[in-house]
Amino acid sequence: MAEVPAQDRLAALGMKVEYCERAIRAGEAARREATPSEPPTAPGLRDWIARVGMLRYTMVIEEGWTPLNHKNMALVVNPERAIAVGVLAGDSGTGWPAPIKPRSRYPKGQAFANAVAGGDLTLFGNEDAGHPEVLDPEAIEALDLWLLLTYRVRQGDTITVYNELSLPEPVSDSGYIVDWRDRVILPRLTFEALVIDDGRDEDGGFDVLVEEI
């Protein structure tokens, strides 16, 4: 049986490959705006902010989705209230087909674990109004949280971003996502390495882990 192309699989979710690529390219461009005087995590944080912003902007403008914010989580949800999408840093298994499986690069907190399991999310339909809409339990139960998972590798003068849009299993006891209900492997993106960075790719999104170095 022939494998269904990524574009067709994303279309069934109301997504497009180019939407994901647009977000990744925006993140890479933002990363390059970091200056040496900023903290070491600045490139990765700028990257994450831009990826989230571009993904949400694109989905709102192109597909009529709605921003979803809750406890440091920045997502976007489809009009049917069935799918939410966010971004997350993966590891070296990201972007490779089965049997290779990625895991989240950093452990996640309880808010993220609850979201993956289908609980406790607040929808902002009109953020200017300042009145968040709380999704009812039935809507939460039906909401699948998909993640644009990325892993950035530098080799000489080239940056490659491996990526996929995947649906996680519940967070493991260790706090990491280690398994996936579904995965859509996306084309890797390649950039010229125009800036020097220390190779860190902090996930500034969910339950940020701060480490002493």
N, C-alpha and C positions, 0 to 999 in steps of 0.2 A: 504494500500500500504506500503510495507516494506521500511524502511529507508535505503538509500544508505550508505554503510560503508565509514568512513572517508578516508580510503586508496584509494577507488575507486574515490571519489570526488576529492581528491588531484591529482590523476593520470590524470584526465581530464584537470587539470591546468598545468601538467608537473612537479608536485611536488610529494614528498613522505613524509609519516609521519616521517620516520627516519631522513630526512633532517632537519625538524623542531626540532626534539629531539636533534640532534647533535648540533644545534645552542644554544639551551637552556642549554645543559650540558656544552658547552664551556663557556657560560656566568656564570654559577654557579661556575665553576672551577676558572675563572678569579676573580670573586668576593672574593674568599677565599685568594687571593694573596694580598689583601689590607692590609695595616699596620696601627696601631693606630696613627702614625704620619701624615698620609694622611688626607685630608679634610673629613668631615662626608659623603659627597656624593660620595667618591671614590669607595666604593663597587658597588653601582648601576651604576656608570659611567663605571667602568671596565666591569661589566656585559653586559651593552649595547654594548660597543665596541666589545667585544668578540662575542656576538650574531650576530651582523651585519657582522663582519669579517668572521665567520664560515659559516653563511648562504650564503653570497656572494661567498666565496671560493667553497663551496659545489656545488652551482648551476652552477658556471662557469665550474668546473672540471667535474661534473657528467652529466650536461644537456646542456652545451654550452651557458649558459645565459651570459649577459654582465652587468658590474657594471653601475649604473646610479647615478650621483651626481648632485645636484643642490641646492644652497642656504641652506646648512646645512642638506640636506636630503641625506641619504645613502640607495640606493635601488639596486635591481638587476632586469633586464628585460629579458624576454624570446626572443628567436630568431625571433619569428613572430612579435615582437613589439606590442603585444596585452596585456601582463600582466607584471606589476611591483610588486615586493614584498619588504616590509620593516618590521621593528620591532617597537613595540610601547608598552608602559606600559598601562595596563587596570586597572579596579577596581574589586570589589568583584563579579561582574556579569560575569567576564571572565571565560570561560570554562564550563559554565552551559547552558543547552539547553533552547530554548524558552519555556515559555514566558519571562524568565529572559533575560535581555539584558545588556551588559556592556557599559561603556562609557570610553573615554580616561581619564587617570588619571590626566592629566594636559591639560590646554587649548592650542590650536595650533595657530600658526601665519598665516599670509596671504599666505606665500609660500606654506605651507602645504594645506591650504584651496584650493588654485589654483590647486594643484596637484590632490586632490581628485575630484575636479570638472572637471579635464581634461585640464590642461593648463600649459605651460611654464616649460618644462623639457629639460635637456641637457644630451645627451648620450655620454659616454666615451667608445668608442670601443677599442682604443689603447691609454691608458693614457700616455704611455712613449712618444708618438708622440706629445703630448701637443696640439692636435687639436680636440676639442670637436665637435661632430656632433649634430646640433640642429634639433630636431624632427620637422617635418612640422606639420601644424595644423591638417591635417587628421590623422596623426599617433598619435598625442596627444589625439585627440578625442576618438580614439579606445583603448587607454591604460587604462586598469583597474588597480587601485592601491589596492592590497591586503596587509593586515597587519598581521604579526605574533604577536598576542596580548597575553601578559603574565601578570599574577598576582601572586605574591609570598607571601606565608603565612607561618609563623613560629608558630608551636605548640609544645612547649616543646623542645625535641631534634630532631624534624622532620621539614624539609622544604618541602612544597608542592608547585609546580608551576602549576597553572591552565593556560591552553593555548588554543588558537583557531587560525585558519587562516580565516580572515573575510574581506569582502568587504564593506567599509563604505559608508554611505550616505554623502552628503555634510556636511561640518562643520556647527554646529548651530550658531546662533547669539551670544551665550555666548563663542564661541571659542572651545567648546568641541565637540567630536564626540559622539552623543547620539543614533544614529540609524544605521542600517546596511542593505545593500541590500542582503547579503548572508553571512552565517556563517558556518564554518566547525569546529565542536567541536573536539578537539584532546585529546588523553589520558593524564591525569595529570601525572607529574613526581614527585617522592619523593626522597629527599636527607637527609642524616644525617646532622644535624646542628653541624658542627665542629668548627664554628667560632662564635664569639659574634658580632652582629651588632645592630644598633639602629632601625632596621625595615624599614628604608627608602629605597625606590626602585626608585631612580630618573630615569626618562626617558631622557637619554642624547642625544636623536636623533634629533627630530625636534623642532626647536624654543624653546630651553631650557628655562624654567622658573626659574629665580633665585629669591629666597625669602630670606628675612632677618629673622633670627631665634635667 
